[in-house]
Amino acid sequence: MFHFPYSRRHYTAPVAGAPALEVRQLSVMHADSDSLALKDVSLVVHPGERAALIGPNGAGKTTLLKAIAGLLPIVSGEILIYGLPVGACHHRVAYLPQRGEIDWRFPITLRHLVMTGRYVHLGWLRRPGREDDMAVDRALTIMGLSDLAQRQIGQLSGGQQQRTLLARALAQDADLLLLDEPLNAIDKDTRAMLATVMNDLRQQGKTVIMATHDLSRLEHDFERVLTLVDGRETILLEGVITPETNPMPL
Amino acid sequence: MNILNDLLDPFIRFEFMRNSLAAVILVGLVCAPIGVYVVLRRMAFIGDALAHTILPGIVFASIRGLNLFVGAVLAAVATALGIGWLSRRESVREDTAIGIVFTGMFALGILLMSTTRTFRDFTHILFGNILGTTRDDLILTAIIAVIVIGSLVLFHKEFELTSFDPTHAEVIGLKADRQRYWLLILLALTVVTAIQAVGVVLTSAMLVTPAAAASLVTNRLPRMMMVATVIAIGSGVVGLYFSYRFSVASGASIVLTCTAAFGAAWLIRISVRWINRRRAA
């Protein structure tokens, strides 16, 4: 079967033994000004870990996730994903944006949106096949969305939209999932579902980094906490969490 | 049978009517599907601008005795790329960039026109003259139709994804900007075909009105494109017939039929909502 990937590099094998994510001395500009949004950030996340990315608003959580997803240019420093530079292998990284970045009035169904998670595997000209259908159906079942599959995406509630985006990330079958505040404005059911899904992902050896404001279940749902503080100057607290080392006890 | 004969009579009798009929069908086929993107991506202003910026291209070609069509295509593509380039990284906001390029090019067209001392030659450019469609025009329109529709079909999933979620597109390595430039070029080609039907001033109607009407009656993209195409072709044929029967301007007649179709779609939407609300109550 032919395959014309969207970017020239594709399906590069990961470097054996490399961390899932390694960020070294990373600096990134703000998109709309000439100041630095991140300055000299370094961190490591190992395969199979769930890492929480916490910090006040404007600390650069979204910027960090976007830089890892290859959406922002790097000023200095280095990002390695499974030992390879950003963009070396697009199918390996899934990014779940904040809901506002999508035009929800667009005339497509929930199922179709989830299917766009498969596009990275299809590339130019190829249409989704049976394997893709199956991956999408699986993701819909996991997120409890099967009954809503034919809904237009604008007719979904906030929680359902969030689940749809998560289903797309699952359908993509990525190894590193970057979730940008998926807990914002969602219902309790979706929250519980997310925790289950993240646990399943860990058991499959997938790596999850989630920006969040919810500090109540850190030690429960995550193996590692990364703290971004104060926009530019960045201090990162890293480490396996226990209630004693929880950097922000409630 | 008599009514049918009556309806078909002008097309059987006159070659120019057959040419015009082929032209409106082609124009509808090209304009409607890409018009859906114009409406969904809120590019209506760009469509309008492209139509106006074509003027200097056409006038220049006409003065030099070159092919008008080619002049129009070159001017439109240059505009599309110019607007994209000016507004990259938001150094100038897109609507501002459009405003500058659009008025500047249109003024240039008028200026060139005034050097020829005869505005009358160009009225069909401004207001359209489908009845003057030649065989060569038809062939060029057909080629453009194949390019535009072919691109939209082959790269449907990429145009669709970059329209509603450019972020995801970028994450998987699909450049949303490149896709946008491409759409602008296709739009430029489309506008050139629409101009011969309805003229510079009314071209955005062919792009926007059928698509907007379709968006009122369905919320599935492929179906929206289908409905828009039916409305565009239907309006083209009906409008053409009216213009012949009552000897009125063809472009205006076609556009007003589109407008009426939009009105009908609006009524359908309102009635469906009303019925649904009744049922729910």
Boltz contact constraints between the chains, C-beta under 6 A:
constraints:
  - contact:
      token1: [A, 6]
      token2: [B, 172]
      max_distance: 6.0
  - contact:
      token1: [A, 6]
      token2: [B, 173]
      max_distance: 6.0
  - contact:
      token1: [A, 6]
      token2: [B, 174]
      max_distance: 6.0
  - contact:
      token1: [A, 7]
      token2: [B, 173]
      max_distance: 6.0
  - contact:
      token1: [A, 69]
      token2: [B, 171]
      max_distance: 6.0
  - contact:
      token1: [A, 71]
      token2: [B, 170]
      max_distance: 6.0
  - contact:
      token1: [A, 90]
      token2: [B, 172]
      max_distance: 6.0
  - contact:
      token1: [A, 90]
      token2: [B, 173]
      max_distance: 6.0
  - contact:
      token1: [A, 95]
      token2: [B, 171]
      max_distance: 6.0
  - contact:
      token1: [A, 97]
      token2: [B, 167]
      max_distance: 6.0
  - contact:
      token1: [A, 101]
      token2: [B, 167]
      max_distance: 6.0
  - contact:
      token1: [A, 102]
      token2: [B, 165]
      max_distance: 6.0
  - contact:
      token1: [A, 103]
      token2: [B, 164]
      max_distance: 6.0
  - contact:
      token1: [A, 106]
      token2: [B, 164]
      max_distance: 6.0
  - contact:
      token1: [A, 107]
      token2: [B, 219]
      max_distance: 6.0
  - contact:
      token1: [A, 107]
      token2: [B, 220]
      max_distance: 6.0
  - contact:
      token1: [A, 107]
      token2: [B, 221]
      max_distance: 6.0
  - contact:
      token1: [A, 107]
      token2: [B, 224]
      max_distance: 6.0
  - contact:
      token1: [A, 108]
      token2: [B, 221]
      max_distance: 6.0
  - contact:
      token1: [A, 116]
      token2: [B, 161]
      max_distance: 6.0
  - contact:
      token1: [A, 120]
      token2: [B, 172]
      max_distance: 6.0
  - contact:
      token1: [A, 152]
      token2: [B, 219]
      max_distance: 6.0
